């Protein structure tokens, strides 16, 4: 630092979202490459990247200076928005920075959603802080440029009083408007008022040539083209991370401005060392937390064993108890020794509260299902001893890391549990965790192209060549797609676009909230990290991501929402209401047998729509090949259906071994050992689970399960150095156990190969249990299950359509929506029919629906449309709502002629207004007259309106998304039967690809596309009331059939069954098409 001549004190990273372009690590690396000894990052209105910046600085040997650039409204100059850069010089200063920026976020509602500090906060929060005046965008700068001496004197008095020896006039030479005028005024002020100056460069990007990239980034944010963008004019090409020499040349005439940057850097000494973990105190009365956990665990163990093993004889029970007790003691010892008893108790408490409030909680998720302590505390519902799960996979005593329970709650009520936790531990001690959305490969191509003005078709074509795979990068896309690479090499526009996109790929784009991450602090969150809030200053979220909150000592709890739990809960409510009315025993879903052969027979048919984890096309194919006949097979399905196993050939081996088409070996015919049979028997000798890798290391090489977990992690990370060490330990241990070195080497090689594909068995078991519960419900209570499934996806029309088709296949009758007995949700009536939920009608809000249902429940059924309008609030039941209700068939109980009802709306609403007026003035004498007039209006309002079935169905399809009370194909049944070998679309969907099929349906969707050769082709969607299927009409056929490739046409299609490249869904490549509509 002694040899330094300049230090950058005003630098923005991509955590400034728009203002900065480069990652903290990139900025630090360049500073180190330039020989700089220190660097500040001062992101705009946030401290998001502080920990990453701090860690990168230590990695590259740079002194980190922590700061922030903030906005505030200056009362001195008509509440103009001004800037100020604040640096932390001490630990106290860092805490004050956190407090200031958190206040700025939590008080957004008071500042018209702006993130700003209030100047008065600095009266009390000023220790350990150094202020840079903000150049010509700062309060001092704006006052100087106004040349108002009295205002300037008043303004300076504040900074001199509260930041004596810690306030600097910031000067810049980046070539922007007013900078030079301000600079000269600032120098004069420095001399006259004895305020030091400091040079900065307001760095926004890494290198000079990145300026164009920065401008494109801004235009993307604005949603404009590069030519239209206005904000970019606030920047110049000089705002890059200049070298010390460049800055010294720039301020050669003002050496003190350079020297002061170094002096400030010397004063800033903040250390953020990784901290131990901090948890809130859990109330345990007079007991210490360790003893309290033991007491609760043993209470839970006795309850669990008494419930499930009470029928066992005394000797068997004692043996079982001893086995469970031994495992429980081991786990409790590890938990208490590692210092995590509070963690388990905190999770136990909020899960117990949720269950007490009838909020559905999942049986388990992730490696936490492997803990017996979790099972006996009712945190999980999976018995780890019965399912052969390992505690060390969850909490390893030989590798200190936090336990991490992922807890699934009902999607609709998850926030209630978070609210409860806030009430228990304090609202200022609980926050959710931030996430950062980045510019992804596919999106950045489109964004950059749009900003540069490339045509939509060109961009669409290019982006479609990039796979949809999660985590795909442009480099990976080029390595996988030769067409994309060839296009890049042959087309200059593509090359230019991709080169720019690569520089923006991965840049922070927006702020989000972690799916379930919540931190609970022993004191205020702001004692550990800053807070971000929404525009109203609510819903606090940590400004540090899930990795960085752990760095500062906060512990993450995962509160995840799982829609399937909502489904199961609603189905059971309907079932138990029915059972209760019949005075039958209520259903306890946790007590059902997992060995029901009828369930497996249903599963083997692959009719798995709405079955958790098992309903995709690929999974159905796997099920049909595997033919699962036990619960272990469902556990395996969850683990097998992933890209790794599917692409490795492991799945084929698994299936062939199950059906004895391949000999079972443990694990390989050439290299096996019978010691491995107990470990691999349930998976037919295949190493499928991570726990199996650990058990093999334990059994053959004498590893402890803790060390075996370290081996597993090393294998999954493919760390060459660590793997070499682990191989040596494994071979040595195996030889000591009498295993030949060659066999040990071969088995280690197999472990290494399969460890990359291995899945967490604990997670598989927990999710297989949820899958099985949905399967069981579908088998024994199909109506309630399907009604619940539709309700859980009530806002997803496409999913509702699939579920309606499935219900019809199952022989379940769907009752159309009815204004007098439908609810918001789907439900099952006394005749075991599903009544359509009004909430599934497109374009009607929940508030409107609940309003008229409440009125109906209070005052009885509606008599007609006029009665409905008079009894409901016209502000909630608008004309648009009425139209959709009528078109859906909800008013068919009053008239089958929906056009008549639609034309009656005007008269009904008018009559309603008259009725409300009379009611408002309470003129009883007018009611009789009004009723007479209303009856006359109804008589006169009998329109002679022709109303076709086709018209009714089209309206219905418009608001429901499908045909419910009939189908256009119904009148073509005779014509369709004339075509031999014709099958329904649902039957087509069950066939293998490459089959020649003949089917029929009504066109409900048409999309015309332009091919590479500039020809036209079409994508159709056919519906035949059993299913919907995509039909591809290539250009050769398109020109021949184009006249009747239209919505509402009924077509016969002959073609080859194929699979959509992107969605993997079944489709038909059309060979011949017949237009049936012309026959009627």
Rosetta blueprint (number, residue, H / E / L):
1 X L
2 X L
3 X L
4 X L
5 X L
6 X L
7 X L
8 X L
9 X L
10 X L
11 X E
12 X L
13 X L
14 X H
15 X H
16 X H
17 X L
18 X L
19 X L
20 X L
21 X L
22 X L
23 X L
24 X H
25 X H
26 X H
27 X H
28 X H
29 X H
30 X H
31 X H
32 X H
33 X H
34 X L
35 X L
36 X L
37 X L
38 X E
39 X E
40 X E
41 X E
42 X L
43 X L
44 X E
45 X L
46 X L
47 X L
48 X L
49 X L
50 X H
51 X H
52 X H
53 X H
54 X H
55 X H
56 X H
57 X H
58 X H
59 X H
60 X H
61 X L
62 X L
63 X E
64 X E
65 X E
66 X E
67 X E
68 X E
69 X E
70 X E
71 X E
72 X E
73 X E
74 X E
75 X H
76 X H
77 X H
78 X L
79 X L
80 X E
81 X E
82 X E
83 X E
84 X E
85 X E
86 X E
87 X E
88 X E
89 X L
90 X L
91 X H
92 X H
93 X H
94 X H
95 X H
96 X H
97 X H
98 X H
99 X H
100 X H
101 X H
102 X H
103 X H
104 X H
105 X H
106 X H
107 X L
108 X H
109 X H
110 X H
111 X H
112 X L
113 X L
114 X L
115 X L
116 X L
117 X L
118 X L
119 X H
120 X H
121 X H
122 X H
123 X H
124 X L
125 X L
126 X L
127 X L
128 X L
129 X E
130 X E
131 X E
132 X E
133 X L
134 X L
135 X H
136 X H
137 X H
138 X E
139 X H
140 X H
141 X H
142 X H
143 X H
144 X H
145 X H
146 X H
147 X L
148 X L
149 X H
150 X H
151 X H
152 X H
153 X H
154 X H
155 X H
156 X H
157 X H
158 X H
159 X H
160 X H
161 X H
162 X H
163 X L
164 X L
165 X L
166 X L
167 X E
168 X E
169 X E
170 X E
171 X E
172 X L
173 X L
174 X L
175 X L
176 X L
177 X L
178 X L
179 X H
180 X H
181 X H
182 X H
183 X H
184 X H
185 X H
186 X H
187 X H
188 X H
189 X H
190 X H
191 X H
192 X H
193 X H
194 X L
195 X L
196 X L
197 X E
198 X E
199 X E
200 X L
201 X L
202 X L
203 X E
204 X L
205 X E
206 X L
207 X L
208 X H
209 X H
210 X H
211 X H
212 X H
213 X H
214 X H
215 X H
216 X H
217 X H
218 X H
219 X H
220 X H
221 X H
222 X H
223 X L
224 X L
225 X L
226 X L
227 X L
228 X L
229 X L
230 X L
231 X H
232 X H
233 X H
234 X H
235 X L
236 X L
237 X L
238 X L
239 X L
240 X E
241 X L
242 X L
243 X L
244 X H
245 X H
246 X H
247 X H
248 X H
249 X H
250 X H
251 X L
252 X L
253 X L
254 X L
255 X H
256 X H
257 X H
258 X H
259 X H
260 X H
261 X H
262 X H
263 X H
264 X H
265 X H
266 X H
267 X H
268 X L
269 X L
270 X L
271 X L
272 X L
273 X L
274 X L
275 X L
276 X L
277 X L
278 X E
279 X L
280 X L
281 X L
282 X L
283 X L
284 X L
285 X L
286 X L
287 X L
288 X L
289 X H
290 X H
291 X H
292 X H
293 X H
294 X H
295 X H
296 X H
297 X H
298 X H
299 X H
300 X H
301 X H
302 X H
303 X H
304 X H
305 X H
306 X H
307 X H
308 X H
309 X H
310 X L
311 X L
312 X L
313 X L
314 X H
315 X H
316 X H
317 X H
318 X H
319 X H
320 X H
321 X H
322 X H
323 X H
324 X H
325 X H
326 X H
327 X H
328 X H
329 X H
330 X H
331 X H
332 X H
333 X H
334 X H
335 X H
336 X H
337 X H
338 X H
339 X L
340 X L
341 X H
342 X H
343 X H
344 X H
345 X H
346 X H
347 X H
348 X H
349 X H
350 X H
351 X H
352 X H
353 X H
354 X H
355 X H
356 X H
357 X L
358 X L
359 X L
360 X L
361 X E
362 X L
363 X L
364 X L
365 X L
366 X H
367 X H
368 X H
369 X H
370 X H
371 X L
372 X H
373 X H
374 X H
375 X H
376 X H
377 X L
378 X L
379 X L
380 X L
381 X L
382 X L
383 X L
384 X L
385 X L
386 X L
387 X L
388 X L
389 X L
390 X L
391 X H
392 X H
393 X H
394 X L
395 X L
396 X L
397 X L
398 X L
399 X L
400 X L
401 X L
402 X L
403 X L
404 X L
405 X L
406 X E
407 X E
408 X E
409 X E
410 X E
411 X L
412 X L
413 X L
414 X H
415 X H
416 X H
417 X H
418 X H
419 X H
420 X H
421 X H
422 X H
423 X H
424 X H
425 X H
426 X L
427 X H
428 X H
429 X H
430 X E
431 X E
432 X E
433 X E
434 X E
435 X E
436 X E
437 X E
438 X E
439 X L
440 X L
441 X H
442 X H
443 X H
444 X H
445 X H
446 X H
447 X H
448 X H
449 X H
450 X H
451 X H
452 X H
453 X L
454 X L
455 X L
456 X H
457 X H
458 X H
459 X H
460 X H
461 X H
462 X H
463 X H
464 X H
465 X L
466 X L
467 X L
468 X L
469 X L
470 X L
471 X L
472 X L
473 X L
474 X H
475 X H
476 X H
477 X H
478 X H
479 X H
480 X H
481 X L
482 X H
483 X H
484 X H
485 X H
486 X H
487 X H
488 X H
489 X H
490 X H
491 X L
492 X H
493 X H
494 X H
495 X H
496 X H
497 X H
498 X H
499 X H
500 X H
501 X H
502 X H
503 X H
504 X H
505 X L
506 X L
507 X L
508 X E
509 X E
510 X E
511 X E
512 X E
513 X E
514 X E
515 X E
516 X E
517 X E
518 X E
519 X E
520 X E
521 X L
522 X L
523 X L
524 X L
525 X H
526 X H
527 X H
528 X L
529 X L
530 X L
531 X E
532 X E
533 X L
534 X L
535 X L
536 X L
537 X L
538 X L
539 X L
540 X L
541 X E
542 X E
543 X L
544 X L
545 X L
546 X H
547 X H
548 X H
549 X H
550 X H
551 X H
552 X L
553 X L
554 X E
555 X L
556 X E
557 X E
558 X E
559 X E
560 X E
561 X E
562 X E
563 X H
564 X H
565 X H
566 X H
567 X H
568 X H
569 X H
570 X H
571 X H
572 X H
573 X H
574 X H
575 X H
576 X H
577 X H
578 X H
579 X H
580 X H
581 X H
582 X L
583 X L
584 X L
585 X L
586 X L
587 X L
588 X L
589 X H
590 X H
591 X H
592 X L
593 X L
594 X L
595 X L
596 X L
597 X H
598 X H
599 X H
600 X H
601 X H
602 X H
603 X H
604 X H
605 X L
606 X L
607 X L
608 X L
609 X L
610 X L
611 X L
612 X L
613 X L
614 X L
615 X L
616 X L
617 X H
618 X H
619 X H
620 X H
621 X H
622 X H
623 X H
624 X H
625 X H
626 X H
627 X L
628 X L
629 X L
630 X L
631 X H
632 X H
633 X H
634 X H
635 X H
636 X H
637 X H
638 X H
639 X H
640 X H
641 X L
642 X L
643 X H
644 X H
645 X H
646 X H
647 X H
648 X H
649 X L
650 X H
651 X H
652 X H
653 X H
654 X H
655 X H
656 X H
657 X H
658 X H
659 X L
660 X L
661 X L
662 X L
663 X L
664 X L
665 X L
666 X L
667 X E
668 X L
669 X L
670 X L
671 X L
672 X E
673 X L
674 X H
675 X H
676 X H
677 X H
678 X H
679 X H
680 X H
681 X H
682 X H
683 X H
684 X L
685 X L
686 X L
687 X L
688 X L
689 X E
690 X H
691 X H
692 X H
693 X H
694 X H
695 X H
696 X H
697 X H
698 X H
699 X H
700 X H
701 X H
702 X L
703 X L
704 X L
705 X H
706 X H
707 X H
708 X H
709 X H
710 X H
711 X H
712 X H
713 X H
714 X H
715 X H
716 X H
717 X H
718 X L
719 X L
720 X H
721 X H
722 X H
723 X H
724 X H
725 X H
726 X H
727 X H
728 X H
729 X H
730 X H
731 X H
732 X H
733 X H
734 X H
735 X H
736 X H
737 X L
738 X L
739 X L
740 X L
741 X H
742 X H
743 X H
744 X H
745 X H
746 X H
747 X H
748 X H
749 X H
750 X H
751 X H
752 X H
753 X H
754 X H
755 X H
756 X L
757 X L
758 X L
759 X E
760 X L
761 X H
762 X H
763 X H
764 X H
765 X H
766 X H
767 X H
768 X H
769 X H
770 X H
771 X H
772 X H
773 X H
774 X H
775 X H
776 X H
777 X H
778 X H
779 X H
780 X H
781 X L
782 X H
783 X H
784 X H
785 X H
786 X H
787 X H
788 X H
789 X H
790 X H
791 X H
792 X H
793 X L
794 X L
795 X L
796 X L
797 X H
798 X H
799 X H
800 X H
801 X H
802 X H
803 X H
804 X H
805 X H
806 X H
807 X H
808 X H
809 X H
810 X L
811 X L
812 X L
813 X L
814 X E
815 X E
816 X L
817 X L
818 X L
819 X L
820 X L
821 X L
822 X L
823 X L
824 X L
825 X L
826 X L
827 X E
828 X E
829 X L
830 X L
831 X L
832 X L
833 X L
834 X E
835 X E
836 X L
837 X L
838 X H
839 X H
840 X H
841 X L
842 X L
843 X L
844 X L
845 X L
846 X H
847 X H
848 X H
849 X H
850 X H
851 X H
852 X H
853 X H
854 X H
855 X H
856 X H
857 X H
858 X H
859 X H
860 X L
861 X L
862 X L
863 X L
864 X L
865 X H
866 X H
867 X H
868 X H
869 X H
870 X H
871 X H
872 X L
873 X L
874 X L
875 X L
876 X L
877 X L
878 X L
879 X H
880 X H
881 X H
882 X H
883 X H
884 X H
885 X H
886 X H
887 X H
888 X H
889 X L
890 X L
891 X L
892 X L
893 X L
894 X L
895 X L
896 X L
897 X L
898 X H
899 X H
900 X H
901 X H
902 X H
903 X H
904 X H
905 X H
906 X H
907 X H
908 X H
909 X H
910 X H
911 X H
912 X H
913 X H
914 X H
915 X H
916 X H
917 X H
918 X H
919 X H
920 X H
921 X H
922 X L
923 X L
924 X H
925 X H
926 X H
927 X H
928 X H
929 X H
930 X H
931 X H
932 X H
933 X H
934 X H
935 X H
936 X H
937 X H
938 X H
939 X H
940 X H
941 X L
942 X L
943 X L
944 X L
945 X L
946 X L
947 X L
948 X L
949 X H
950 X H
951 X H
952 X H
953 X H
954 X H
955 X H
956 X H
957 X H
958 X H
959 X H
960 X H
961 X L
962 X L
963 X L
964 X L
965 X L
966 X L
967 X L
968 X H
969 X H
970 X H
971 X H
972 X H
973 X H
974 X H
975 X H
976 X H
977 X H
978 X L
979 X L
980 X L
981 X L
982 X L
983 X L
984 X L
985 X H
986 X H
987 X H
988 X H
989 X H
990 X L
991 X L
992 X L
993 X L
994 X L
995 X L
996 X E
997 X E
998 X E
999 X E
1000 X E
1001 X E
1002 X E
1003 X E
1004 X E
1005 X E
1006 X E
1007 X E
1008 X E
1009 X E
1010 X E
1011 X L
1012 X L
1013 X L
1014 X L
1015 X L
1016 X E
1017 X E
1018 X E
1019 X E
1020 X E
1021 X E
1022 X E
1023 X E
1024 X L
1025 X L
1026 X L
1027 X L
1028 X E
1029 X E
1030 X E
1031 X E
1032 X E
1033 X E
1034 X L
1035 X H
1036 X H
1037 X H
1038 X H
1039 X H
1040 X H
1041 X H
1042 X H
1043 X H
1044 X H
1045 X L
1046 X L
1047 X L
1048 X L
1049 X L
1050 X E
1051 X E
1052 X E
1053 X E
1054 X E
1055 X E
1056 X E
1057 X E
1058 X E
1059 X E
1060 X L
1061 X L
1062 X L
1063 X L
1064 X L
1065 X L
1066 X E
1067 X E
1068 X E
1069 X E
1070 X E
1071 X E
1072 X E
1073 X E
1074 X E
1075 X E
1076 X H
1077 X H
1078 X H
1079 X H
1080 X L
